[in-house]
Amino acid sequence: MEKKRVLVVDDEEDLTWSIARNLARDKDRYDLIAVNSSREALDVLSQLPVDLVVSDVRMPEISGLDLLLKIKENYPLTKVIIMTAYGSSEVQDEASKRGCFKYIEKPFEMNKLRELIISGIEQKKGFEGRISDFQLSDLIQMNCLGRLTNAIFVNKDDQKGAIFFEDGNIVHSSVDEMEGENAFYEILTWQGGSFSVEKSRKAKMVTIHKGWQTLLLEGMRRADEIRTIDKQDIESEVTRKKQDILKNLEKFVSTKGVILVSIFTIEGFPTSSKINSEYKDKYDISSISPIISGLMKHLETSINDLSLANLEEVMIETKKGFLILKTIPTKSDILLVLADKSTNHGMLKIEIKTLLKKIESLISDQD
């Protein structure tokens, strides 16, 4: 199967660099291209098939919304995620009207963008077969509106299904031992697989008598219902794991002398954080983020220049306290700990080790 392709567009070079670096861990799932203008994006789109575009709204010459419109006109199968620091209900409404797949406001957690991208590229366009880039429902409508006599054979895992058309009417469907309307509805709920079309193939029996519009509407309703349930289950599990991570961070931040604890991506984007209540007036994660981002960038450059292996731990001690950066191996994220001089350094290291053991599996399970 050809690898998916994602195109990131933003006139801020630092942001596209950070996004590209962070999403490099997904290189086995998709190829990523980063450009810094809408014109460059249109040039890429004219030369390569792109599954998903992530675009800023405010860019010179061609805005993100205008780019979205051009993509929908010329590349209707390409999904678009709009990102902007100038979010408003008006911008979001306009993006939705122009065919935006998702919308995310800056500053955002990199994991949130990553989740949106993976969701976008893994939502099935249709079943692969001799006819590509079709929703199965589109293929059914094509046969019905064209008043065709054909058979569509669908395979998913160990299941095999078939839908028969005669003069544009759906006359028979089967899935293993199941036949008729229920078999047709079952096929429409499948989220993957492959299909093939046999022209002029007729059914040996008639088991369906309803009109195709009625069948298709009911089938799509059932499919949406199942997808909603599956999505809710997944989101509920992800939410639970995130809450468990925050509980562990909250417990850790109560350790004597700890100012704050945060999990950052390698580029300096915070994903989960807790600040000791005594320091909430002095520190906030949004102001720390660019500092950590710059620090991580310089550390990475220095480590590479010195031909050292990957970063595992950095500890900086000052007259007032400690800054500790420790890699979370399961995801290559960074655990940041700030502590004042009242902390026991040896005990702090033990607490950090205990914390890492508790959250490593939770973070890993979110992927």
C-alpha positions in Angstrom: 0.0 0.0 0.0 1.3 3.5 -0.9 2.3 5.5 2.2 0.1 8.5 3.1 1.4 12.0 2.5 0.9 15.0 4.8 1.7 18.6 3.8 2.3 21.3 6.5 2.0 25.0 5.5 2.9 27.9 7.7 5.0 31.0 7.0 6.7 30.6 10.4 9.8 28.6 9.6 10.5 27.8 13.3 7.0 26.3 13.6 7.2 24.1 10.5 10.6 23.0 11.7 9.3 22.0 15.1 6.2 20.2 13.6 8.4 18.3 11.1 10.8 17.3 13.9 8.0 16.2 16.2 6.1 14.2 13.6 9.2 12.5 12.3 8.4 9.6 14.7 5.4 8.8 12.5 7.5 8.4 9.4 6.4 4.8 9.1 2.8 6.0 8.9 3.1 8.8 6.4 5.6 11.0 4.5 5.6 14.7 5.7 6.4 17.7 3.6 6.7 21.2 5.2 6.6 24.4 3.2 6.3 28.1 4.2 3.8 29.6 1.7 0.5 28.7 0.1 2.1 29.0 -3.4 4.7 26.4 -2.4 1.8 24.2 -1.1 -0.1 24.5 -4.4 3.1 23.6 -6.3 3.5 20.4 -4.2 -0.2 19.5 -4.7 0.1 19.9 -8.5 3.0 17.4 -8.5 2.2 14.9 -5.8 -1.0 13.3 -4.4 -1.5 14.6 -0.8 -3.9 13.0 1.7 -3.9 15.7 4.3 -2.9 19.4 4.4 -2.2 21.2 7.7 -2.4 25.0 7.0 -2.1 28.2 9.0 -4.8 30.8 8.3 -2.9 34.1 8.1 -0.3 33.9 5.4 0.9 36.5 2.9 -0.3 36.4 -0.7 -2.8 33.5 -0.4 -4.5 33.0 3.0 -5.1 29.6 4.5 -8.8 29.9 3.9 -8.3 30.7 0.2 -5.8 27.8 0.0 -8.5 25.6 1.6 -10.9 26.7 -1.1 -8.5 25.9 -3.9 -7.8 22.5 -2.4 -11.5 21.6 -2.2 -12.0 22.8 -5.8 -9.0 21.0 -7.4 -8.2 18.2 -4.9 -11.6 17.2 -3.3 -10.2 14.0 -1.7 -7.5 15.9 0.2 -8.5 16.7 3.8 -7.5 20.0 5.4 -6.7 20.9 9.1 -6.7 24.7 9.7 -4.5 26.1 12.5 -4.4 29.7 13.6 -3.4 31.9 16.5 -6.3 34.2 15.6 -9.1 31.7 16.3 -12.7 33.0 16.4 -16.1 31.5 15.8 -16.2 33.5 12.5 -13.0 32.0 11.2 -14.0 28.5 12.3 -17.4 28.9 10.6 -15.8 30.1 7.4 -13.3 27.2 7.5 -16.1 24.7 7.9 -18.0 26.2 5.1 -15.0 25.8 2.8 -14.6 22.2 3.6 -12.2 22.2 6.6 -11.7 18.7 8.1 -10.6 19.9 11.5 -9.7 23.2 13.2 -7.0 23.7 15.9 -6.0 26.9 17.7 -2.4 28.0 18.5 -0.7 27.5 20.9 -1.6 23.8 20.7 -0.2 20.7 22.2 1.7 18.8 19.6 0.1 15.6 20.6 -3.3 17.1 19.8 -2.2 18.0 16.3 -0.6 14.5 15.9 -3.9 12.9 16.9 -5.8 15.0 14.4 -3.4 14.1 11.6 -3.5 10.4 12.4 -7.3 10.5 12.6 -7.4 12.2 9.2 -5.1 9.8 7.3 -6.5 6.7 8.9 -10.1 7.4 8.2 -10.8 5.2 5.2 -11.5 6.9 1.9 -13.0 3.6 0.7 -12.2 0.0 0.1 -9.2 -0.5 -2.1 -9.6 -2.4 -5.3 -9.6 -1.9 -9.0 -11.5 1.4 -8.4 -9.6 3.6 -6.0 -10.4 6.6 -3.8 -14.2 5.9 -3.6 -16.4 5.6 -0.5 -18.3 2.3 -0.8 -21.5 4.4 -0.5 -20.3 6.5 -3.6 -19.7 3.3 -5.5 -23.2 2.0 -4.6 -24.7 5.3 -5.8 -22.8 5.2 -9.0 -24.2 1.7 -9.8 -27.7 2.8 -8.9 -27.8 6.1 -10.7 -26.2 4.6 -13.7 -28.8 1.8 -13.7 -26.0 -0.8 -13.9 -26.2 -4.5 -13.6 -23.0 -5.4 -11.6 -21.8 -7.1 -8.5 -19.5 -5.6 -5.9 -17.4 -8.2 -3.9 -16.1 -6.9 -0.6 -13.5 -8.5 1.6 -12.6 -7.5 5.2 -10.3 -9.7 7.3 -11.9 -13.2 7.1 -15.3 -11.9 6.0 -16.5 -11.9 2.5 -19.5 -9.9 1.3 -21.3 -9.2 -2.0 -23.8 -6.6 -3.3 -25.7 -7.3 -6.5 -27.3 -4.6 -8.7 -29.8 -5.1 -11.5 -30.8 -2.1 -13.6 -29.7 0.1 -10.8 -31.7 -1.7 -8.1 -30.0 -3.4 -5.2 -31.5 -6.9 -5.4 -29.3 -9.2 -3.3 -26.5 -9.0 -0.7 -24.7 -11.6 1.3 -22.0 -11.9 4.1 -21.0 -15.4 4.8 -24.3 -17.1 5.8 -26.2 -13.8 6.1 -28.4 -12.6 3.2 -30.7 -9.7 2.3 -30.9 -6.3 3.9 -29.0 -7.2 7.1 -26.1 -8.4 5.0 -26.1 -5.1 3.1 -26.1 -3.1 6.3 -23.3 -5.2 7.7 -21.1 -4.5 4.8 -21.7 -0.7 5.1 -20.4 -0.8 8.7 -17.0 -2.3 7.7 -14.2 0.2 8.2 -11.6 -1.3 5.9 -11.0 -4.0 3.4 -10.9 -4.4 -0.4 -13.4 -4.6 -3.2 -13.7 -5.7 -6.8 -16.4 -5.1 -9.3 -17.7 -7.7 -11.8 -19.6 -6.1 -14.6 -22.9 -7.6 -15.8 -22.8 -10.2 -13.0 -26.4 -11.1 -11.9 -27.7 -12.4 -8.6 -29.1 -16.0 -8.5 -31.8 -14.8 -6.2 -33.6 -11.6 -5.1 -33.6 -11.0 -1.3 -33.9 -7.2 -1.3 -37.0 -5.3 -2.4 -36.5 -1.8 -0.9 -35.4 1.2 -2.9 -31.7 1.9 -2.9 -32.0 5.4 -1.4 -33.8 3.9 1.7 -31.3 1.1 2.0 -28.3 3.5 1.7 -29.6 6.0 4.2 -30.4 3.3 6.8 -27.0 1.6 6.2 -25.1 4.8 6.6 -27.0 5.6 9.8 -26.0 2.3 11.3 -22.4 2.7 10.2 -22.3 6.2 11.8 -23.8 4.8 15.0 -21.1 2.1 15.2 -18.3 4.6 14.5 -19.6 7.0 17.1 -19.7 4.2 19.7 -16.1 3.1 18.8 -14.9 6.7 18.9 -16.5 7.3 22.3 -14.8 4.2 23.7 -11.4 5.3 22.3 -11.8 8.8 23.5 -12.9 7.7 26.9 -9.8 5.4 27.3 -7.5 8.2 26.1 -9.1 10.7 28.6 -8.7 8.2 31.4 -5.0 7.7 30.7 -4.5 11.5 30.5 -6.2 11.9 33.8 -4.1 9.2 35.4 -0.9 11.0 34.1 -2.1 14.3 35.6 -2.9 12.5 39.0 0.7 11.2 39.1 2.1 14.6 38.3 -0.1 16.2 40.9 1.1 13.8 43.5 4.8 14.4 42.5 4.5 18.2 42.6 3.6 17.9 46.3 7.2 16.6 47.0 9.1 19.0 49.2 10.8 21.7 47.1 9.3 20.8 43.8 8.1 23.9 41.9 6.6 22.3 38.8 6.7 19.2 36.7 5.8 19.0 33.1 5.9 16.6 30.1 7.2 18.2 27.0 7.7 16.9 23.5 11.3 17.0 22.2 10.6 20.3 20.6 9.4 22.0 23.8 5.6 21.6 23.5 3.9 20.8 26.8 1.4 17.9 26.9 0.7 17.5 30.7 1.8 19.8 33.5 1.3 20.6 37.2 2.6 23.6 39.2 2.9 23.7 43.0 0.2 26.0 44.3 2.8 28.2 46.1 4.3 29.1 42.7 1.3 29.6 40.5 1.6 33.3 40.6 5.3 33.2 39.5 5.2 30.4 36.8 2.9 29.4 34.0 3.5 26.8 31.4 2.8 29.0 28.4 5.7 31.3 29.3 8.0 28.4 30.0 7.3 26.6 26.7 9.4 28.9 24.4 12.3 28.7 26.9 12.2 24.9 27.0 11.8 24.8 23.2 14.9 27.0 22.7 16.9 25.0 25.3 16.0 21.6 23.7 17.0 22.9 20.3 20.4 24.1 21.5 21.0 20.9 23.5 20.1 18.7 20.5 22.5 20.7 18.3 25.3 20.5 20.9 24.8 16.8 21.4 25.0 16.2 17.7 28.1 18.4 17.3 29.8 16.4 20.0 28.8 13.1 18.4 27.1 12.0 21.6 24.2 9.6 21.8 20.6 10.6 22.4 19.8 12.8 25.4 18.9 10.9 28.6 19.2 13.4 31.4 20.3 17.0 32.0 20.6 18.5 35.5 21.3 22.2 36.0 22.0 23.4 39.6 21.9 27.1 40.5 22.1 29.1 43.7 18.3 28.9 43.9 17.5 25.4 42.8 17.5 22.7 40.2 16.3 22.2 36.6 16.2 18.6 35.6 15.3 17.2 32.1 14.9 13.5 31.7 13.9 11.5 28.6 10.8 9.3 28.8 12.2 6.4 26.7 8.8 5.0 25.6 8.0 8.1 23.6 11.2 10.2 23.6 9.3 13.0 25.4 11.0 15.0 28.1 10.1 15.2 31.8 10.9 18.7 33.2 11.3 19.2 36.9 12.0 22.6 38.6 12.8 22.5 42.3 14.1 24.9 44.9 17.1 24.4 47.3 14.8 23.1 50.0 14.5 19.8 48.2 16.7 16.8 49.0 18.5 16.1 45.7 18.9 12.4 46.3 15.3 11.9 47.3 14.2 14.0 44.3 16.0 11.6 41.9 14.3 8.6 43.5 10.9 10.3 43.2 11.6 11.1 39.6 12.5 7.5 38.9 9.3 6.3 40.5 7.2 8.9 38.6 8.7 7.8 35.2 7.8 4.1 35.9 4.2 5.1 36.6 3.7 7.3 33.5 5.8 5.5 30.8 3.2 2.8 30.2 0.4 5.4 30.2 2.1 7.6 27.6 3.0 4.6 25.5 -0.6 3.3 25.5 -1.9 6.6 24.1 -0.2 6.1 20.7 
